[in-house]
Amino acid sequence: MTDQQQPLVKEEKEEKKEEKEKKEEKKDIVEEAVAMSEEEFEAEVKEVHEDMKQWQREDEQEFLRRSGFHERKMEDKIQFIKKVGNAIIGRTYNEKFKNGIFWGIRDGKQMTTEELKKIEDIQRFNAFRRGEIQMPQPPAVKREVQEKAFEARGGVYQVANHEEPDAWLVQQWANQAGVSTEVREAIQTDEQAKATVRAYLGAQFVDATVIHHFSISKELIAFEIIEKMQEKGEQAIEGYDEEGKPILSQKAKYRIYKRFIHFRNFAIRDAISKAARIAQLKILNKEWREEEEIEAEASEVRMVQEEKRG
């Protein structure tokens, strides 16, 4: 080997060594981003399960409110009470019964479990728990039906530079106009949640379908959480793999997983609610865009802004 060739060989070895060190460093980043001990994983799963139970309790309590139960909050418990015929029934949430328990009194005596099972309100509650019926709509607001009542006010949310009526407000309009709805289809699989709702106004009817594709929903949730974390100065991305995909931090992964589990748990109800809103607006001949279109547009705007910042 000549004196001129020796520096070239040495330089080539140093380049290969440097390249190998970079690969090892990237590998360490990946392992750090995904590594989690069994104890840590079990703790995270336990926390998610507890959150899901809490969400379920909140949903059930909202169902009781909308079913005419009166809520009583006390220091050590929450009670929901309703008079049914000559009986008083209730559901209590406390430290012993965190997920709630029904009870009843008739003619001054405690009702048996079999008697409680025959109460229609309790049967409907259990059907809601099993996902067989949807959340009842809030009681209609009593007011005259006039054109100005259809202006965007009250139950609205802001999208870009304008407001959109939420499902609650649309339901009030539908109630006032005499619109009725029927759930024609409600199916959830491992891949998606699909709901079709029909809105009737006299002899006319309109169908609307909403489909939540879970693979797409998870990506949208991930994008939203990453964006919010970055706005707060929190680290959401720790690096990028060889394909250019972001390597998420443990905190980002947990938040995305937690949010997605919650979304998936209530996806069919959300699909029914959104399909009902769309069908009601269509039958009322109101010039509002569909919620999926609004969400897609908002996501696209965020993506464009993110690219410009990058």
C-alpha positions in Angstrom: 0.0 0.0 0.0 1.4 3.4 -1.0 1.7 6.4 1.3 -1.0 8.1 -0.7 -3.5 5.2 -0.3 -3.1 5.0 3.5 -4.9 8.3 4.4 -7.8 7.3 2.0 -8.2 3.9 3.7 -8.1 5.5 7.1 -10.6 8.1 6.1 -13.0 5.4 4.7 -12.8 3.4 8.0 -13.6 6.5 10.0 -16.6 7.3 7.8 -17.9 3.7 8.2 -17.3 3.9 12.0 -19.2 7.3 12.2 -22.1 5.9 10.1 -22.3 2.8 12.4 -22.3 5.1 15.5 -25.2 7.1 14.0 -27.2 4.0 13.4 -26.6 2.8 16.9 -27.6 6.2 18.3 -30.8 6.1 16.2 -31.5 2.6 17.4 -31.1 3.8 21.0 -33.6 6.6 20.4 -36.1 4.1 19.0 -35.7 1.7 21.9 -36.0 4.5 24.4 -39.2 5.7 22.7 -40.9 2.2 22.8 -39.3 0.5 25.8 -41.6 0.1 28.8 -41.3 -2.2 31.7 -44.0 -4.8 32.4 -44.8 -2.9 35.7 -45.1 0.4 33.8 -47.3 -1.1 31.1 -49.6 -2.7 33.7 -49.9 0.7 35.5 -50.7 2.5 32.2 -53.4 -0.1 31.3 -54.9 0.0 34.8 -55.1 3.8 34.5 -56.8 3.6 31.1 -59.3 1.1 32.5 -60.1 3.3 35.4 -60.6 6.2 33.0 -62.9 4.1 30.9 -65.0 3.2 33.9 -65.2 6.9 34.9 -66.3 7.8 31.4 -69.0 5.1 31.5 -70.2 6.3 34.9 -70.5 9.9 33.5 -72.4 8.6 30.5 -74.8 6.6 32.7 -75.4 9.6 35.0 -76.2 11.8 32.0 -78.7 9.2 30.8 -80.4 9.3 34.2 -80.7 13.1 34.0 -82.2 13.0 30.6 -84.6 10.3 31.7 -86.2 12.5 34.3 -84.2 11.5 37.4 -83.5 14.3 39.9 -79.9 14.5 40.9 -78.8 15.0 44.5 -75.1 15.6 45.3 -74.0 14.9 48.9 -70.7 14.8 50.6 -70.2 11.1 50.3 -72.5 10.1 47.4 -74.5 11.1 44.4 -78.2 10.0 44.1 -80.6 10.0 41.2 -84.2 9.8 42.2 -87.5 9.5 40.3 -91.2 8.9 41.2 -92.7 6.1 39.1 -96.4 5.5 39.8 -96.7 4.7 43.5 -93.0 3.9 43.9 -89.8 5.9 44.2 -86.7 4.5 42.5 -83.2 5.7 42.7 -79.6 4.9 41.8 -76.8 5.7 44.2 -73.1 6.2 43.5 -70.8 6.0 46.5 -67.5 4.6 47.7 -68.9 1.1 48.1 -70.9 1.1 44.8 -68.7 3.2 42.5 -70.5 2.0 39.4 -73.9 2.6 41.1 -76.8 0.5 42.4 -80.6 0.7 41.9 -83.0 0.7 44.9 -86.7 1.3 45.2 -89.4 2.0 47.8 -93.1 1.1 47.3 -95.8 1.4 50.0 -93.0 2.1 52.6 -91.2 -1.1 51.8 -88.0 -1.8 50.0 -88.5 -3.2 46.5 -86.9 -6.6 45.6 -84.4 -7.1 42.8 -87.1 -8.8 40.7 -89.5 -5.9 41.2 -86.8 -3.4 40.2 -86.1 -5.4 37.0 -89.7 -4.9 35.9 -89.4 -1.0 36.1 -89.3 0.4 32.5 -86.8 3.1 33.4 -84.4 0.5 34.8 -84.9 -1.7 31.7 -84.1 1.2 29.5 -81.0 2.1 31.6 -79.7 -1.5 31.2 -80.4 -1.5 27.5 -78.3 1.8 27.2 -75.5 0.1 29.2 -75.5 -2.7 26.7 -75.4 -0.3 23.8 -78.8 -1.3 22.5 -80.3 2.2 22.6 -78.8 5.7 22.3 -78.6 8.6 24.7 -82.0 10.3 24.9 -82.1 13.9 23.6 -82.4 16.7 26.2 -86.0 18.0 26.8 -87.1 20.4 24.1 -86.9 24.2 24.8 -90.3 25.7 24.7 -90.3 28.7 22.3 -92.2 29.7 19.2 -91.0 28.3 15.8 -90.1 31.3 13.7 -87.4 31.9 11.0 -85.1 33.8 13.3 -85.0 30.7 15.6 -82.9 29.0 13.0 -80.1 31.6 13.2 -76.9 30.2 14.6 -77.1 31.1 18.3 -77.1 29.3 21.6 -75.8 25.8 21.0 -73.1 26.5 18.4 -69.4 25.9 18.0 -66.8 28.0 16.1 -65.2 26.6 12.9 -62.7 28.9 11.1 -64.6 32.2 10.7 -68.2 31.1 11.2 -70.4 29.1 13.6 -72.1 25.8 13.2 -75.1 24.5 15.2 -74.3 21.6 17.5 -76.4 18.4 17.8 -78.3 19.7 20.8 -79.5 22.9 19.0 -80.4 21.0 15.9 -82.5 18.6 17.9 -84.4 21.5 19.4 -85.2 22.8 15.9 -86.2 19.3 14.8 -88.5 19.0 17.9 -90.2 22.3 17.1 -90.7 21.5 13.5 -92.2 18.1 14.2 -89.2 16.1 12.8 -88.8 12.5 14.1 -85.8 10.2 13.6 -85.2 6.5 13.3 -81.9 4.6 13.6 -81.9 2.4 10.5 -78.5 0.8 11.0 -75.9 0.9 13.8 -73.0 -1.5 13.4 -69.5 -1.5 14.9 -66.7 -3.9 13.9 -63.0 -4.0 14.5 -62.4 -1.7 11.6 -65.2 0.8 11.8 -68.4 2.2 13.3 -71.3 2.9 10.9 -74.7 4.5 11.6 -77.6 5.4 9.3 -80.4 7.6 10.6 -83.6 8.6 8.9 -85.3 11.9 9.6 -89.1 12.2 8.9 -91.1 15.3 8.3 -94.6 14.4 7.3 -94.5 12.1 4.3 -90.9 13.1 3.5 -87.8 11.5 4.8 -84.0 11.8 4.4 -81.3 9.3 5.3 -77.8 10.2 6.5 -74.9 7.8 7.1 -71.7 8.4 9.2 -68.8 6.0 9.2 -65.8 6.2 11.6 -62.9 4.3 10.1 -60.7 3.5 13.1 -57.4 3.6 11.2 -58.1 7.1 10.0 -59.6 8.2 13.3 -56.4 7.1 15.1 -54.2 9.1 12.8 -56.4 12.2 13.2 -56.3 11.8 17.0 -52.5 11.4 16.9 -52.1 14.5 14.7 -54.3 16.6 17.1 -52.5 15.5 20.2 -49.0 16.1 18.7 -50.1 19.6 17.7 -51.5 20.4 21.1 -48.4 19.1 22.9 -46.1 21.1 20.6 -48.2 24.3 21.3 -47.6 23.7 25.0 -43.9 23.2 24.5 -44.1 19.5 25.4 -42.0 16.9 23.5 -44.2 14.8 21.3 -41.6 13.6 18.7 -38.2 12.2 19.7 -36.9 11.5 16.3 -37.6 9.8 13.0 -37.1 6.3 11.7 -35.5 5.3 8.4 -38.8 5.7 6.6 -39.2 9.2 7.9 -42.0 8.4 10.3 -42.0 10.2 13.6 -40.9 8.4 16.7 -43.3 9.4 19.4 -42.5 10.1 23.1 -43.9 7.9 25.8 -46.2 10.7 26.9 -47.6 11.2 23.4 -48.1 7.5 22.9 -50.0 7.2 26.1 -52.3 10.2 25.4 -53.0 8.9 21.9 -53.8 5.4 23.1 -56.0 6.8 25.9 -57.9 9.1 23.6 -58.4 6.5 20.9 -59.7 3.9 23.4 -62.3 6.4 24.7 -63.3 7.3 21.1 -63.6 3.7 20.1 -65.7 2.9 23.2 -68.3 5.4 22.2 -67.8 5.5 18.4 -71.2 4.0 17.5 -73.1 6.5 19.7 -71.1 9.4 18.2 -71.9 8.1 14.7 -75.6 7.9 15.5 -75.6 11.4 17.0 -73.8 12.9 14.0 -75.9 11.0 11.5 -79.1 12.3 13.2 -77.8 15.8 13.1 -77.0 15.6 9.4 -80.4 14.1 8.5 -82.3 16.6 10.6 -80.5 19.5 9.0 -81.2 18.1 5.5 -85.0 17.6 6.2 -85.1 21.1 7.6 -83.5 22.4 4.3 -80.9 24.4 6.2 -77.7 25.3 4.3 -75.2 23.8 6.8 -72.3 21.7 5.8 -71.9 18.2 7.1 -69.8 17.8 10.2 -67.4 15.3 8.6 -66.7 17.9 5.9 -66.0 20.6 8.5 -63.6 18.4 10.4 -61.8 17.3 7.2 -61.4 21.0 6.2 -60.2 22.0 9.7 -57.6 19.1 9.6 -56.4 20.1 6.2 -56.0 23.7 7.3 -53.9 22.6 10.3 -51.7 20.4 8.1 -51.0 23.2 5.6 -50.1 25.5 8.5 -47.8 22.8 10.0 -46.0 22.4 6.6 -45.5 26.1 6.3 -44.0 26.3 9.8 -41.7 23.3 8.9 
